[in-house]
Amino acid sequence: MACFFQSHLKLIALKHFLVFLFSLSFLVARAQKIDSIYVHLYTDSLKKGTYNYINIDGKLDNGRYLPLDSSQINFSSSDGKFYGNSLFLPEDFHKEKVHIKAMLRSDPSMYKEFDIYIKKIPNPTKLKTLDEILNEGKKRH
């Protein structure tokens, strides 16, 4: 009985050690340091009356890239309002560009500042149908 009890204690100790080791390896893996941040925009201009996503990537010390969100980046801008990573500009916005600053919350010395211009051509109120597009092609020939 004593032998069974001792082997059972060793097994429990081994399980606890393995759980501790797994937890420690997980923490080390998650603790990758961000070396630098980069701005990767999906568009060349901001649109009025809509949410414009501002994509910020962090380059980790192991060379991998990680998309960063507003829990890791503090966004500020000369105009409009940020909702997470998205900058909203009102429909009646009349300036030529917006100045944006994206600062890493864990290291405020790491930031990017940049200007993005506003789309000047208005969005069409109604998109053409497939038939309208095809008929335009026939009229040209």
C-alpha positions in Angstrom: 0.0 0.0 0.0 2.9 2.4 0.9 4.5 1.6 -2.5 1.3 2.4 -4.4 0.9 5.7 -2.4 4.5 6.7 -3.2 4.2 6.0 -6.9 0.9 7.8 -7.0 2.6 10.9 -5.4 5.4 10.7 -7.9 2.9 10.6 -10.7 1.0 13.7 -9.4 4.3 15.6 -9.0 5.3 14.7 -12.5 1.9 15.9 -13.8 2.3 19.2 -11.9 5.8 19.6 -13.3 4.6 19.0 -16.9 1.7 21.5 -16.5 4.2 24.1 -15.1 6.7 23.4 -17.9 3.9 23.8 -20.5 2.6 27.0 -19.0 6.1 28.4 -18.8 6.8 27.6 -22.5 3.5 29.2 -23.5 4.5 32.4 -21.6 7.9 32.5 -23.3 6.4 32.0 -26.7 3.9 34.8 -26.2 6.5 37.2 -24.8 8.0 38.0 -28.2 9.2 41.6 -28.3 8.0 43.9 -31.0 11.0 45.4 -32.7 9.3 47.8 -35.1 5.9 48.7 -36.4 4.7 49.2 -40.0 1.8 50.8 -41.7 0.1 48.8 -44.5 -2.9 50.6 -45.9 -5.5 48.8 -48.0 -6.3 51.9 -50.0 -4.5 55.1 -51.2 -7.2 57.5 -49.8 -9.7 57.8 -47.1 -13.4 57.8 -47.8 -15.9 60.2 -46.2 -19.0 58.8 -44.4 -17.4 55.4 -43.8 -15.0 53.5 -41.5 -11.5 53.4 -42.9 -9.4 50.5 -41.5 -5.8 51.4 -40.6 -3.6 48.3 -40.7 -0.6 48.3 -38.4 1.8 45.3 -38.2 4.4 44.7 -35.6 7.7 43.0 -36.6 8.7 40.6 -33.8 12.2 39.9 -32.7 12.0 36.5 -34.3 11.3 38.1 -37.8 7.6 37.3 -37.9 4.9 39.9 -38.4 1.9 40.3 -36.2 -1.2 42.4 -37.0 -1.8 44.8 -34.1 -5.1 46.2 -32.9 -6.2 49.1 -30.7 -5.4 47.1 -27.6 -1.7 47.3 -28.6 -1.7 50.5 -30.6 -2.9 54.0 -29.5 -4.4 55.7 -32.5 -4.8 59.5 -32.8 -5.7 61.7 -35.8 -6.0 65.4 -36.7 -9.6 64.8 -37.7 -12.3 62.1 -37.5 -12.8 59.6 -34.7 -11.2 56.2 -34.2 -13.3 53.1 -33.4 -10.7 50.4 -32.8 -8.4 50.4 -35.9 -11.0 52.2 -38.0 -11.1 55.9 -38.6 -14.5 57.4 -39.3 -14.8 60.6 -41.3 -18.1 62.5 -41.5 -19.7 62.8 -45.0 -19.3 66.6 -44.8 -15.5 66.5 -44.2 -13.8 69.1 -46.4 -10.0 68.9 -45.7 -7.5 67.5 -48.2 -5.8 65.0 -45.8 -5.8 63.6 -42.3 -2.6 63.2 -40.1 -2.5 59.9 -38.2 -0.3 58.8 -35.4 -0.1 55.1 -34.4 1.9 54.5 -31.1 2.8 51.2 -29.5 1.2 51.2 -26.1 3.9 49.0 -24.5 6.7 51.3 -25.9 5.5 54.9 -26.6 8.8 55.7 -28.2 7.8 53.4 -31.1 5.3 55.1 -33.3 4.5 56.0 -36.9 3.1 59.3 -38.1 1.7 59.7 -41.6 -0.8 61.6 -43.8 -3.6 60.0 -45.8 -5.4 62.0 -48.4 -9.2 62.1 -48.8 -10.9 60.6 -51.8 -12.1 63.5 -54.0 -14.3 61.7 -56.6 -17.7 61.1 -55.1 -19.1 57.6 -54.8 -21.8 56.9 -57.4 -25.2 57.0 -55.9 -26.3 54.1 -58.1 -24.1 51.4 -59.6 -24.8 50.3 -63.2 -26.4 47.0 -63.8 -24.8 44.3 -65.8 -27.2 45.0 -68.7 -26.3 48.7 -68.7 -22.6 47.9 -68.8 -23.1 45.4 -71.6 -25.3 47.8 -73.6 -22.7 50.5 -73.4 -20.2 48.2 -75.0 -22.5 47.4 -77.9 -23.2 51.2 -78.5 -19.5 51.8 -78.9 -19.0 49.2 -81.7 
